[in-house]
Amino acid sequence: MPDTQTFRVHVRGDASHGHAIDAVSFEDAAVAFVERWSPAADADDEVSVIVREAATGVEHCFRIDLDNGEAASCR
């Protein structure tokens, strides 16, 4: 089983409401954030989140489709 890491996740454009998530990957942290805190969706029923690895500061952006739960990199 992969090691969990701590990530800081927030809705894109609103870093003031981020949360720490322990997960095995950036994508898993993004999905866990959306499932737990249910941020407001856009017109396409998607949420964009920024995921930052706490140990390294590396960031990735994901768009989560609330209809099917799929995560993809932001455009």
PECOR-V304192 format. One record per residue. N is the residue number from 0. PHI is phi in whole degrees, 0 to 359 (999 if undefined). OMEGA is omega as a letter, one per 30 degrees, with the letter a starting at -180 (* if undefined). Layout:
n;phi;omega
N;PHI;OMEGA
N;PHI;OMEGA
This chain:
n;phi;omega
0;999;a
1;295;l
2;287;l
3;277;l
4;231;l
5;262;l
6;237;l
7;252;a
8;235;l
9;213;l
10;293;l
11;303;a
12;91;a
13;216;a
14;290;a
15;287;a
16;241;l
17;274;l
18;221;l
19;278;l
20;230;l
21;266;a
22;206;a
23;269;a
24;205;l
25;303;a
26;297;l
27;298;l
28;295;l
29;298;a
30;294;l
31;299;l
32;300;a
33;295;l
34;295;a
35;278;a
36;255;l
37;43;l
38;295;a
39;296;a
40;270;l
41;274;a
42;297;l
43;269;a
44;61;l
45;232;l
46;231;l
47;258;a
48;231;l
49;255;a
50;243;l
51;243;l
52;288;a
53;299;a
54;289;a
55;245;a
56;83;l
57;293;a
58;240;l
59;222;l
60;249;l
61;231;l
62;254;a
63;257;l
64;277;a
65;286;l
66;287;a
67;236;l
68;78;a
69;283;l
70;246;l
71;223;l
72;298;l
73;295;l
74;274;*
